[in-house]
Amino acid sequence: MTHCENWITATSTRKLDVETLKYYKTCGIEGIEISLPWNEFANIDIPQVAQNAKEAGMTICSLHLPFAHKINIAVLDEEHRSATIAYHRNTIAVAASVGIHRFVLHPSSEPIADSDRPESMRLAKEALAELAQWADEHDSVICVEDLPRTCLGRTADEMLELLSADERLRVCFDVNHLLTSNGSTHAECIQKLGDKIVTLHLSDYDFIDERHFLPGNGQINWNEVITLLEEADYNGPFLYEVSSDNAPGPLDYAELKKRQLAIKTYTGK
């Protein structure tokens, strides 16, 4: 069994300069996930970011592949879907060449009409199989992220369906994305997906919609979540995806480390 105190503390970030990464380090943050808006992604110099991280003594835990309505592996338009897959393949090849080997991927965008859901699922699985193979050829892994609302992957069973596309696929478990309206619980997801979960997106929320609060500022029962992860032998990063816009008060990165150390005492109630 693992212990949360031993999990590497990491944060999802858009700021990738040496000075910012060194600041994270002084706050006790040991790793990052590269995560940029889709319209900024084309400007990123991935080899330079890897060099910045090395200079700052920071681990790059993962890279979040870009997502938008048209950057979408489940989009029905074949031209957009093919372009998305090609873009992801190129990004994976470049990042893997400088030592980044874990790629978080949204299995769809939204909205998805109920009538389109079966075809969107089929197309997503087809793309996931192709990308899993491509990632494997680059000593890398695709981490499929659970998503809210009408997106694919909104329940544990939909995640299992997506993962069935290729045995090499793994999971980025976003604890902020399970909505009461869709019916899946944290316990169900961790119990069904536990051995596939290799990274986390941690934040808190109100169960109505994603909020990306600091853990402890929403309704998640953190005792339950951490215990279930430990029972599943989770040993990946303790990676925060907290919004400075939604978090009550300014986002304090030093607070993230404190929350990790104290989180087993939180009940989220």
C-alpha positions in Angstrom: 0.0 0.0 0.0 1.2 3.5 -0.8 1.0 6.6 1.4 -0.1 10.0 0.2 2.8 11.7 2.1 5.2 9.9 -0.3 3.5 10.9 -3.6 5.3 13.5 -5.6 3.5 16.9 -5.3 2.9 18.4 -8.8 0.8 21.1 -10.4 -0.7 21.7 -13.8 0.8 24.9 -15.2 0.7 27.3 -18.1 3.8 29.2 -16.9 6.9 27.3 -18.0 9.8 29.8 -17.6 12.8 28.9 -15.4 11.9 31.5 -12.8 8.4 30.3 -12.3 9.5 26.7 -12.1 12.1 27.6 -9.5 9.4 29.4 -7.5 7.3 26.2 -7.6 10.3 24.3 -6.3 10.6 26.7 -3.3 7.0 26.0 -2.5 7.5 22.3 -2.3 6.2 21.5 -5.8 8.3 18.7 -7.3 6.7 18.2 -10.6 4.5 19.8 -13.3 2.1 18.9 -16.0 2.4 21.1 -19.1 -1.1 22.3 -19.8 -1.9 25.2 -22.2 -5.0 26.5 -23.9 -5.3 25.0 -27.4 -4.7 28.4 -29.1 -1.4 28.8 -27.3 -0.2 25.3 -27.8 1.3 25.9 -31.2 3.7 28.4 -29.7 5.3 26.1 -27.1 8.9 25.1 -27.5 8.8 21.7 -25.8 12.6 21.1 -25.9 13.1 24.5 -24.3 10.5 23.7 -21.6 12.3 20.5 -20.9 15.5 22.4 -20.5 13.8 24.9 -18.2 12.5 22.1 -16.0 16.0 20.5 -15.8 17.5 23.8 -14.8 14.9 24.3 -12.1 15.2 20.8 -10.8 11.6 20.1 -11.7 10.2 16.8 -13.0 7.8 17.0 -16.0 5.2 14.4 -15.0 3.0 14.7 -18.0 1.9 16.8 -20.9 -1.8 17.6 -21.5 -2.5 17.3 -25.2 -4.6 20.2 -26.4 -8.3 20.1 -26.6 -11.1 22.2 -28.1 -14.3 21.6 -30.1 -12.3 20.9 -33.3 -9.2 19.4 -31.6 -11.2 16.4 -30.7 -10.6 12.7 -31.4 -14.3 12.0 -31.4 -15.5 14.7 -33.7 -17.7 13.4 -36.5 -16.0 15.5 -39.1 -13.3 13.2 -40.6 -11.0 16.1 -41.7 -10.9 17.6 -38.2 -10.5 14.2 -36.5 -7.6 13.2 -38.8 -5.9 16.6 -38.2 -6.3 16.1 -34.4 -4.7 12.7 -34.5 -1.9 13.9 -36.7 -1.3 16.9 -34.3 -1.2 14.6 -31.3 1.2 12.2 -33.0 3.6 15.0 -33.8 3.4 16.4 -30.2 4.0 13.0 -28.7 7.0 12.4 -30.9 8.6 15.8 -30.1 7.9 15.5 -26.3 9.1 11.9 -26.1 12.4 12.9 -27.7 13.2 15.1 -24.7 12.0 12.7 -22.1 8.3 13.4 -21.6 6.5 10.1 -21.8 3.0 10.5 -20.2 0.3 12.2 -22.2 -3.1 13.2 -20.8 -5.9 13.1 -23.5 -9.5 14.2 -23.5 -11.5 11.5 -25.3 -14.0 14.0 -26.7 -15.2 17.6 -26.6 -18.9 18.6 -26.2 -21.8 18.8 -26.5 -22.5 15.3 -27.7 -26.1 14.6 -28.6 -27.5 11.2 -27.4 -28.1 10.3 -31.0 -24.4 10.9 -31.8 -23.0 9.2 -28.7 -22.5 5.7 -30.2 -20.7 7.0 -33.2 -18.6 9.4 -31.2 -17.6 6.5 -28.9 -16.6 4.3 -31.9 -14.5 7.1 -33.4 -12.8 7.9 -30.1 -11.9 4.2 -29.5 -10.5 4.0 -33.0 -8.3 7.1 -32.4 -7.3 5.9 -29.0 -6.0 2.6 -30.4 -4.0 4.4 -33.0 -2.5 6.8 -30.4 -1.8 4.1 -27.9 0.3 2.3 -30.6 2.1 5.5 -31.5 2.8 6.3 -27.9 4.1 2.8 -27.3 6.5 3.2 -30.2 7.9 6.3 -28.4 8.1 4.5 -25.0 5.1 6.6 -23.8 1.6 6.1 -22.6 -1.8 7.8 -23.3 -3.7 8.7 -20.1 -7.4 9.0 -20.9 -9.1 11.6 -18.7 -12.6 11.2 -17.3 -14.8 14.1 -18.3 -18.0 15.8 -17.2 -21.5 16.7 -18.6 -22.1 15.3 -22.1 -18.4 14.4 -22.8 -17.3 10.8 -23.4 -15.8 9.2 -20.2 -18.4 10.7 -17.8 -18.9 7.5 -15.9 -16.8 4.6 -14.8 -18.4 2.3 -17.4 -17.8 4.7 -20.2 -14.2 4.9 -19.2 -13.9 1.2 -19.3 -15.4 1.2 -22.8 -12.8 3.7 -23.9 -10.0 1.7 -22.3 -11.1 -1.4 -24.1 -9.7 0.1 -27.3 -6.2 -0.9 -26.3 -4.7 -2.6 -23.3 -1.9 -0.1 -23.2 -4.2 2.9 -22.4 -4.1 4.3 -18.9 -6.2 6.8 -16.9 -5.8 10.3 -15.7 -8.4 10.4 -12.9 -9.9 13.9 -12.5 -11.8 13.9 -9.2 -13.5 17.2 -10.1 -15.3 15.7 -13.2 -17.8 13.2 -11.7 -21.2 14.9 -11.6 -24.2 13.8 -9.6 -26.3 14.0 -12.7 -24.2 11.4 -14.5 -24.3 8.9 -11.6 -20.7 7.8 -11.1 -19.1 8.1 -7.7 -15.4 8.4 -6.8 -15.6 5.0 -5.1 -17.0 3.3 -8.2 -14.4 4.9 -10.5 -11.4 4.1 -8.4 -12.6 0.6 -7.7 -13.2 -0.1 -11.4 -10.3 1.8 -12.9 -7.8 1.7 -10.0 -5.1 -0.5 -11.6 -5.2 1.8 -14.7 -4.9 5.1 -12.9 -1.4 6.5 -13.3 -1.9 10.2 -12.7 -4.5 12.5 -11.1 -6.0 15.9 -11.5 -6.9 17.0 -8.0 -9.2 19.8 -7.1 -12.5 20.2 -5.3 -16.0 21.1 -6.3 -19.7 21.1 -5.5 -20.8 17.9 -7.4 -22.9 20.2 -9.7 -20.2 21.1 -12.2 -16.4 21.3 -12.3 -15.0 24.1 -10.1 -11.3 23.4 -9.6 -11.3 24.6 -6.0 -8.4 23.9 -3.7 -8.9 20.5 -2.0 -10.8 21.1 1.2 -12.9 24.0 -0.2 -15.6 21.8 -1.8 -17.6 18.7 -1.1 -15.2 15.8 -1.9 -14.7 13.3 1.0 -10.9 13.3 0.8 -10.5 10.6 3.4 -12.4 8.3 1.2 -10.6 9.3 -2.0 -7.1 8.9 -0.6 -7.9 5.6 1.2 -9.3 4.2 -2.1 -6.3 5.3 -4.0 -4.0 3.7 -1.4 -6.0 0.5 -1.6 -5.6 0.5 -5.4 -1.8 0.9 -4.8 -1.7 4.2 -6.7 1.9 5.4 -6.9 1.7 8.3 -9.4 2.0 12.0 -8.8 -0.3 14.0 -6.5 -1.1 16.5 -9.3 -3.2 19.5 -8.7 -5.3 21.2 -11.4 -6.6 24.1 -9.4 -8.0 27.3 -11.0 -6.7 30.6 -9.7 -10.0 32.1 -11.1 -12.2 29.7 -9.1 -10.2 29.2 -6.0 -11.5 31.3 -3.1 -8.6 33.8 -2.6 -5.3 33.9 -4.5 -3.8 30.6 -5.5 -0.9 30.0 -3.2 1.4 27.2 -4.4 2.9 26.8 -1.0 -0.6 25.9 0.2 -0.7 23.0 -2.2 2.1 21.2 -0.4 0.4 21.9 2.9 -2.9 20.4 1.6 -1.1 17.2 0.6 0.4 16.8 4.0 -2.9 17.4 5.8 -5.4 16.1 3.3 -6.1 12.8 5.2 -7.7 14.9 7.9 -10.1 16.6 5.5 -13.6 15.3 5.1 -14.8 17.9 2.6 -18.0 18.4 4.7 
